[in-house]
Structure formats: structure tokens, C-alpha cells
Amino acid sequence: MSGLKLFHTTTSGATEVAPRLAEVEADIQSLVEAHMETLLGVRFLASEYGTGPVHGGRIDSLGLDENGAPIIVEYKRGVDAGVINQGLFYLSWLMDHRAEFEHLVRYRLFGGDLLGLETVASVSGGTVAPRRVRRQAVARAADDVQGASMVELADAIDQALLGLGDGVNRVERKQYRAYQRLRNFACVCPPQRSKLLVYLKADPKGVDLVPGFTRDVTWLGHHGTGDLEVQLRTPRDVERAQELFRASYAAA
């Protein structure tokens, strides 16, 4: 970061802001923890999190990103290559103590006065009439063709999102695939029968919504992050969505 320059701009011109080191690391830590959501896109969980008597360490700041992955933040006033090894050391501890981290996350996200219910399995009543074997074979063949085209469509979307610029990171989650810079800018859900859903961080209010192609899902539950839903069915739709992809990438 030695080549980084920061300028304060006004209508009369620009003035370079002189850099300086923080007096103590705790000053930066307090600032980042107070604004972690804004600065890093990370939900703050704990400060100075102890790793137990055996490990004997203390994680400066512990958080959770929008994909549910743990984030370890360490602070150094100067240049110190050892901070990478320190972070990896804590990450190794975290991987060996997943249950402890999960308890911390549940406490911080839900508190102690809420009850959550989740459907594990359900069985609908009634009976289903048997189908003829021939109809089943035809349906399976059609599904195979459709599935192949959806895989090709998913590959096209993947190439389009990764090609938006340097530093794009792809994160695989169970319910979606996220593309991010500092934050997610696009989330692609698994293919449906005839379409793929992509959720973008672009503001739906600034988009001319087209029925069957784009939709504002600000108040609708869905997998992934982003309030603009894009429905893609053909490679032509991917081309139509390029401008929306770029706008979402810029917003991140």
C-alpha cells in the first residue's frame, strides 16, 4: 500500500491527504469494529476472541460475511509479513473448533428470546397416479436435453461475471454461487428446469424492469444476496444482462 495516495476533492481543486500511522493498533481496531459492515461488508461478532488455554491466542476481530463464512481480522501498524501466518494460524484453530464458532454465531444473530422453526421433511397427502413407462422415458430425455442447455448457460454466466474485472472472487455455497469483490455483487442459483436466476446488487429502482426478465425482490425472500432478480433462459439473455452485471460490479 506504499504507493497509495488519497486526495480530498472540492469544487476548487484537490488536496493530497498526508498519511500517518495510528498511535496504537487498538485505535484502528475500534474504528473498524464500529463500522465493519460498511467498511468490509462483514457482520461483527466478537473482539479479542480467546482461543482457549491450549492454543493461547486471541483473535483481534471476528466476523461473518454475507455468505455465512467466518472472517478473521488482524491489525498491524506497520508492514509485517507475519500477520499472514498469524491469520492462517487462527483459521486453522477455527476449522478445528467449528462447534464453538457456530454457538457464537447463533447467539449473536438470534439472541436468547427467539424461537426458530425449520422444516426438515414433509410428506403431502393423497396418492399419485402412475404414469406409463414410455411417458417417463420421454420426460427423462427432455429433461436431459434441457439440463445440458442449462449447464451451458451457467458456464456462459460464469465467464461473463468472472470477466468483469480483476479481483473477482467466486464463492461456492450450498444454495448459490457468489461472485464478489469486497462484497457480493452477483449470486447465481442452481439451474431450474428452464431458467437460471441471478441476484444482483444493482438498485432495482434505477432499472427499467422487464416482466419475465428482471424483477425487484427487495421484500421477497430468496437465496443469495441482492435485490434485483434477473431471469436467464438463453445465451441471448446473458448478453442482455451484461449492462446489469457491470452496474452491479461497479456498485460492489
C-alpha positions as CSV (number, residue, x, y, z in Angstrom):
1,M,0.0,0.0,0.0
2,S,3.1,2.3,0.0
3,G,2.0,3.7,-3.4
4,L,-1.5,4.5,-2.4
5,K,-2.4,8.3,-2.5
6,L,-5.5,9.8,-1.1
7,F,-6.9,13.1,-2.1
8,H,-9.7,15.4,-0.8
9,T,-11.6,16.9,-3.7
10,T,-13.6,20.1,-3.7
11,T,-15.0,22.4,-6.4
12,S,-11.8,24.5,-6.2
13,G,-9.4,21.6,-6.6
14,A,-7.8,18.6,-5.0
15,T,-5.5,18.3,-1.9
16,E,-3.4,15.3,-1.0
17,V,-4.1,13.9,2.4
18,A,-0.9,13.2,4.2
19,P,-0.7,9.6,5.6
20,R,0.1,8.8,9.2
21,L,0.4,5.7,11.3
22,A,-2.2,5.2,14.0
23,E,-0.9,5.8,17.5
24,V,-1.8,2.3,18.6
25,E,-3.4,-0.7,16.8
26,A,-6.4,-0.5,19.1
27,D,-7.4,2.8,17.6
28,I,-7.8,1.2,14.2
29,Q,-9.4,-1.9,15.7
30,S,-12.1,0.2,17.4
31,L,-12.8,2.1,14.3
32,V,-13.1,-1.0,12.1
33,E,-15.3,-2.9,14.6
34,A,-17.7,0.0,14.9
35,H,-18.1,0.2,11.1
36,M,-17.3,-3.3,9.9
37,E,-20.5,-3.7,7.9
38,T,-19.8,-0.5,6.0
39,L,-16.0,-0.9,5.5
40,L,-15.7,-4.7,4.9
41,G,-19.2,-6.0,4.3
42,V,-18.8,-8.1,7.4
43,R,-21.1,-8.5,10.4
44,F,-19.1,-8.0,13.6
45,L,-19.3,-10.9,16.1
46,A,-16.6,-10.6,18.7
47,S,-13.5,-8.5,19.8
48,E,-10.3,-10.1,21.3
49,Y,-11.8,-13.6,20.9
50,G,-9.8,-16.0,23.0
51,T,-8.8,-19.3,21.5
52,G,-8.5,-21.2,24.8
53,P,-5.7,-22.1,27.2
54,V,-4.1,-24.7,24.9
55,H,-3.9,-22.5,21.8
56,G,-3.2,-19.4,23.9
57,G,-4.1,-16.9,21.2
58,R,-6.6,-14.0,20.8
59,I,-8.3,-13.1,17.5
60,D,-8.4,-9.3,17.2
61,S,-11.8,-9.2,15.5
62,L,-14.1,-12.0,14.4
63,G,-16.9,-11.5,12.0
64,L,-19.3,-13.2,9.5
65,D,-19.6,-12.3,5.8
66,E,-22.8,-12.2,3.8
67,N,-22.2,-15.8,2.6
68,G,-22.0,-17.1,6.2
69,A,-18.2,-17.6,6.2
70,P,-16.1,-16.6,9.2
71,I,-13.8,-13.6,8.8
72,I,-10.7,-13.1,10.9
73,V,-9.3,-9.5,11.1
74,E,-5.8,-8.8,12.5
75,Y,-4.4,-5.3,12.8
76,K,-0.8,-4.1,12.4
77,R,0.5,-0.5,12.4
78,G,3.4,-1.2,10.1
79,V,4.4,-3.7,7.4
80,D,4.6,-7.2,9.0
81,A,4.6,-10.3,6.8
82,G,4.0,-12.4,9.8
83,V,0.4,-11.2,10.0
84,I,-0.5,-13.6,7.2
85,N,0.9,-16.6,9.1
86,Q,-0.9,-15.4,12.2
87,G,-4.2,-15.2,10.4
88,L,-3.7,-18.7,8.9
89,F,-2.8,-20.0,12.4
90,Y,-6.2,-18.7,13.8
91,L,-8.0,-20.0,10.7
92,S,-6.6,-23.5,11.4
93,W,-7.9,-23.2,15.0
94,L,-11.3,-22.1,13.8
95,M,-11.6,-25.1,11.5
96,D,-10.9,-27.4,14.4
97,H,-13.5,-25.6,16.6
98,R,-16.4,-25.2,14.3
99,A,-19.0,-26.1,17.0
100,E,-17.7,-23.3,19.2
101,F,-17.9,-20.8,16.4
102,E,-21.5,-21.9,15.4
103,H,-22.6,-21.3,19.0
104,L,-21.2,-17.8,18.9
105,V,-22.9,-17.1,15.6
106,R,-26.3,-18.4,16.8
107,Y,-26.0,-16.2,19.9
108,R,-25.1,-13.0,18.1
109,L,-27.6,-13.4,15.2
110,F,-30.6,-14.6,17.1
111,G,-30.2,-13.7,20.7
112,G,-31.8,-15.7,23.5
113,D,-35.5,-14.7,23.2
114,L,-36.3,-16.0,19.7
115,L,-37.6,-19.4,18.6
116,G,-36.7,-20.7,15.1
117,L,-38.5,-23.5,13.3
118,E,-37.2,-25.2,10.2
119,T,-38.9,-27.8,8.1
120,V,-36.7,-30.9,7.8
121,A,-39.0,-33.0,5.7
122,S,-42.7,-33.0,4.7
123,V,-45.0,-35.5,3.0
124,S,-48.1,-34.4,1.1
125,G,-51.3,-36.3,1.4
126,G,-53.1,-38.2,-1.3
127,T,-51.9,-40.6,-4.0
128,V,-50.1,-40.0,-7.3
129,A,-51.5,-41.8,-10.3
130,P,-48.8,-44.0,-12.0
131,R,-47.5,-42.9,-15.4
132,R,-46.8,-45.0,-18.4
133,V,-43.2,-46.1,-18.8
134,R,-43.0,-44.6,-22.2
135,R,-44.1,-41.2,-20.9
136,Q,-41.5,-41.4,-18.2
137,A,-38.7,-42.2,-20.8
138,V,-39.8,-39.2,-23.0
139,A,-39.8,-36.9,-20.0
140,R,-36.4,-38.0,-18.8
141,A,-35.0,-37.5,-22.3
142,A,-36.4,-34.0,-22.5
143,D,-35.0,-33.2,-19.0
144,D,-31.6,-34.4,-20.1
145,V,-31.6,-32.0,-23.1
146,Q,-32.9,-29.2,-21.0
147,G,-30.4,-29.9,-18.3
148,A,-27.5,-29.8,-20.8
149,S,-28.6,-26.4,-22.1
150,M,-28.8,-25.1,-18.5
151,V,-25.3,-26.2,-17.8
152,E,-24.0,-24.4,-20.9
153,L,-26.0,-21.3,-19.8
154,A,-24.4,-21.5,-16.4
155,D,-21.0,-21.6,-17.9
156,A,-21.7,-18.6,-20.0
157,I,-22.9,-16.6,-17.0
158,D,-19.8,-17.7,-15.1
159,Q,-17.5,-16.5,-17.8
160,A,-19.4,-13.2,-18.1
161,L,-19.2,-12.4,-14.3
162,L,-15.5,-13.5,-13.9
163,G,-14.6,-11.4,-16.9
164,L,-15.9,-8.1,-15.5
165,G,-12.6,-7.2,-14.0
166,D,-9.6,-8.1,-11.9
167,G,-10.1,-9.4,-8.3
168,V,-13.4,-11.2,-8.8
169,N,-13.7,-14.0,-6.3
170,R,-16.1,-16.9,-6.8
171,V,-17.5,-18.5,-3.6
172,E,-19.4,-21.8,-3.7
173,R,-22.3,-22.0,-1.2
174,K,-24.9,-24.8,-0.8
175,Q,-27.8,-22.8,-2.2
176,Y,-26.0,-20.4,-4.6
177,R,-22.7,-19.3,-6.1
178,A,-21.5,-15.8,-5.1
179,Y,-19.3,-13.5,-7.1
180,Q,-17.6,-10.8,-5.1
181,R,-15.0,-8.1,-4.9
182,L,-15.1,-6.8,-1.3
183,R,-18.8,-7.7,-1.2
184,N,-21.1,-9.9,-3.3
185,F,-22.2,-8.3,-6.5
186,A,-23.9,-11.3,-8.0
187,C,-25.4,-14.6,-6.8
188,V,-26.3,-17.4,-9.2
189,C,-28.8,-20.0,-8.0
190,P,-28.7,-23.6,-9.3
191,P,-30.4,-24.1,-12.7
192,Q,-34.2,-24.6,-12.7
193,R,-36.0,-26.5,-15.4
194,S,-35.9,-23.8,-18.0
195,K,-34.1,-20.8,-16.4
196,L,-31.3,-19.5,-14.2
197,L,-31.9,-16.9,-11.5
198,V,-29.2,-14.3,-10.8
199,Y,-29.4,-11.8,-8.0
200,L,-27.5,-8.6,-8.4
201,K,-26.6,-5.7,-6.1
202,A,-27.7,-3.1,-8.7
203,D,-30.5,-0.9,-7.4
204,P,-33.8,-2.1,-8.9
205,K,-35.2,1.4,-8.7
206,G,-32.6,2.5,-11.3
207,V,-33.5,-0.3,-13.7
208,D,-36.3,-0.4,-16.3
209,L,-37.9,-3.7,-15.2
210,V,-39.0,-6.1,-17.9
211,P,-41.5,-8.7,-17.0
212,G,-40.1,-12.2,-17.4
213,F,-36.5,-10.8,-17.4
214,T,-35.9,-8.5,-14.4
215,R,-37.8,-8.2,-11.1
216,D,-37.5,-6.2,-7.9
217,V,-37.3,-8.7,-5.0
218,T,-36.4,-6.2,-2.3
219,W,-39.1,-7.5,0.0
220,L,-39.2,-11.1,-1.2
221,G,-37.2,-14.0,0.3
222,H,-34.6,-15.7,-1.9
223,H,-31.2,-17.4,-1.8
224,G,-28.2,-15.3,-2.2
225,T,-27.9,-11.5,-1.8
226,G,-29.1,-8.7,-4.0
227,D,-32.5,-7.1,-4.6
228,L,-32.5,-7.3,-8.4
229,E,-33.5,-10.7,-9.9
230,V,-32.5,-11.5,-13.5
231,Q,-34.1,-14.5,-15.2
232,L,-31.9,-16.0,-17.9
233,R,-33.1,-18.6,-20.3
234,T,-30.9,-18.3,-23.3
235,P,-27.4,-17.1,-24.2
236,R,-29.1,-14.0,-25.7
237,D,-30.4,-13.2,-22.2
238,V,-26.9,-13.3,-20.9
239,E,-25.9,-10.6,-23.5
240,R,-29.0,-8.5,-22.5
241,A,-27.9,-8.8,-18.8
242,Q,-24.3,-7.6,-19.4
243,E,-25.0,-4.0,-18.6
244,L,-26.8,-5.0,-15.3
245,F,-23.8,-7.2,-14.5
246,R,-21.4,-4.2,-15.0
247,A,-23.6,-1.9,-12.9
248,S,-23.7,-4.5,-10.0
249,Y,-19.9,-5.0,-10.3
250,A,-19.4,-1.2,-10.0
251,A,-21.7,-1.0,-7.0
252,A,-19.6,-3.5,-5.1
